[in-house]
Amino acid sequence: MFGFFIQMFLLCAGAFLAGVLLTWLTMRTRPAAVPEAPLSIMEEPVALPPAIKANSRTMMFHTPESPYYKRMKGDAFFHSPEDARRAGYTMWTPRPRVPAAS
């Protein structure tokens, strides 16, 4: 009977030590990777977001100077007004104000 307890103790101690070893192996600090040098601006050009918003239903485009530019969602985008004109869009122009009839 005493031999049985010794065997159980050794089995539990071995399982405990195996768990400690596995935990230590997975949790130990790993050597820090050598950081790569950042790319210079000349190596990879930064893509600028399109600045022109256009509405395909009205076929009109708005530049950032337009008072409606921030409000409109736009379903077509261009990098320049020339690109929008080539695609068949016309630039938004303010409507002349008609004085109210008195």
C-alpha positions as CSV (number, residue, x, y, z in Angstrom):
1,M,0.0,0.0,0.0
2,F,2.9,2.4,0.8
3,G,4.4,1.6,-2.6
4,F,1.2,2.8,-4.3
5,F,1.4,6.2,-2.6
6,I,5.0,6.6,-3.7
7,Q,4.1,5.8,-7.3
8,M,1.2,8.3,-7.2
9,F,3.4,10.9,-5.7
10,L,6.1,10.4,-8.4
11,L,3.5,10.4,-11.1
12,C,1.9,13.7,-9.9
13,A,5.3,15.3,-9.3
14,G,6.4,14.4,-12.8
15,A,3.2,15.8,-14.4
16,F,3.6,19.0,-12.3
17,L,7.2,19.4,-13.4
18,A,6.3,18.7,-17.1
19,G,3.6,21.4,-16.9
20,V,6.0,23.9,-15.3
21,L,8.6,23.2,-18.1
22,L,6.0,23.6,-20.9
23,T,4.7,26.8,-19.3
24,W,8.2,28.2,-18.9
25,L,9.1,27.3,-22.6
26,T,6.0,29.1,-23.9
27,M,6.2,32.1,-21.6
28,R,9.9,32.9,-21.7
29,T,11.0,36.1,-23.3
30,R,12.0,35.8,-26.9
31,P,14.9,37.7,-28.3
32,A,13.7,41.0,-29.8
33,A,13.6,40.9,-33.6
34,V,15.9,43.4,-35.2
35,P,13.7,46.2,-36.5
36,E,13.9,46.9,-40.1
37,A,15.0,50.3,-41.3
38,P,12.0,52.5,-42.2
39,L,11.4,53.0,-45.9
40,S,12.4,56.4,-47.2
41,I,9.9,58.6,-49.0
42,M,11.7,58.1,-52.2
43,E,11.4,54.3,-52.1
44,E,7.6,54.1,-51.9
45,P,5.3,56.9,-53.1
46,V,2.5,57.8,-50.8
47,A,-0.9,57.6,-52.6
48,L,-3.0,60.7,-52.1
49,P,-6.7,60.2,-51.7
50,P,-8.8,61.6,-54.6
51,A,-9.6,65.3,-54.0
52,I,-12.6,65.6,-56.4
53,K,-16.0,64.1,-55.5
54,A,-18.5,63.5,-58.3
55,N,-22.2,62.5,-58.5
56,S,-22.9,60.1,-61.4
57,R,-26.6,60.9,-61.4
58,T,-26.1,64.7,-62.0
59,M,-22.7,64.2,-63.8
60,M,-21.3,67.1,-61.7
61,F,-18.2,67.2,-59.6
62,H,-17.2,69.3,-56.6
63,T,-13.7,70.5,-55.6
64,P,-12.7,71.2,-52.0
65,E,-13.6,74.9,-52.6
66,S,-17.2,74.0,-53.2
67,P,-19.6,74.9,-50.3
68,Y,-21.2,71.4,-50.7
69,Y,-18.0,69.4,-50.8
70,K,-18.1,68.3,-47.2
71,R,-21.8,67.5,-47.3
72,M,-21.8,65.4,-50.5
73,K,-20.9,61.7,-50.3
74,G,-20.0,61.3,-54.0
75,D,-20.0,58.0,-55.9
76,A,-17.1,58.8,-58.2
77,F,-13.7,60.2,-57.2
78,F,-11.0,61.9,-59.3
79,H,-7.5,63.2,-58.6
80,S,-7.9,66.4,-60.6
81,P,-10.6,68.4,-62.3
82,E,-9.1,67.5,-65.7
83,D,-9.7,63.8,-64.9
84,A,-13.3,64.5,-64.1
85,R,-13.9,66.5,-67.3
86,R,-12.3,63.8,-69.4
87,A,-14.8,61.3,-67.8
88,G,-17.7,63.6,-68.9
89,Y,-18.4,65.4,-65.6
90,T,-19.0,69.2,-65.4
91,M,-17.8,71.4,-62.6
92,W,-20.4,72.6,-60.1
93,T,-21.2,76.3,-60.4
94,P,-23.4,78.4,-58.1
95,R,-26.8,79.3,-59.5
96,P,-27.5,83.0,-59.8
97,R,-29.8,84.2,-57.0
98,V,-33.1,85.4,-58.2
99,P,-34.5,88.2,-56.1
100,A,-37.9,87.3,-54.5
101,A,-40.9,89.0,-56.1
102,S,-42.4,91.7,-53.9
